[in-house]
Amino acid sequence: MTLGQNPPPPRPDGNNQGNNPDLPPTDRGKMVAAGVLLVIPIVALMWVPSYARTEPELLGFPFFFWYQFLWVFLCSGLTYAAYRLTLAARPRRTPGTSIAPGTPRGPEGDR
């Protein structure tokens, strides 16, 4: 954007009450669920007293280490689930619709 040009139009909100009625509404419940899935590992790993111990050991590793390593895989799964929920919450728009008013419609405008 250069000086002297008008700012871009405001984005429509999740309830489809914005400037473009062509956009499908966003499912807020799924977006909240995705946010909760992303907060779970943050809370679990910031609550250090829950895992600051050595017992039980797994293959000779203290609980503190293998618990954190387990969260690497759990975080991956929770992040993927949140991603899929986000995709499901925002349905694809129909072909030929534009994102912002005044943009060209059709395949060349959908880039």
JOCORHU-V960903 format. One line per field, one symbol per residue. ss: DSSP state (@ for helix, = for strand, . for the rest). A space follows every 50 residues. Layout:
# JOCORHU-V960903
ss->???
This chain:
# JOCORHU-V960903
ss->.........................=.@@@@@@@@@@@@@@@@@@@.@@@ .......=..=.@@@@@@@@@@@@@@@@@@@@@@@@@@@=.......... ......@@@..
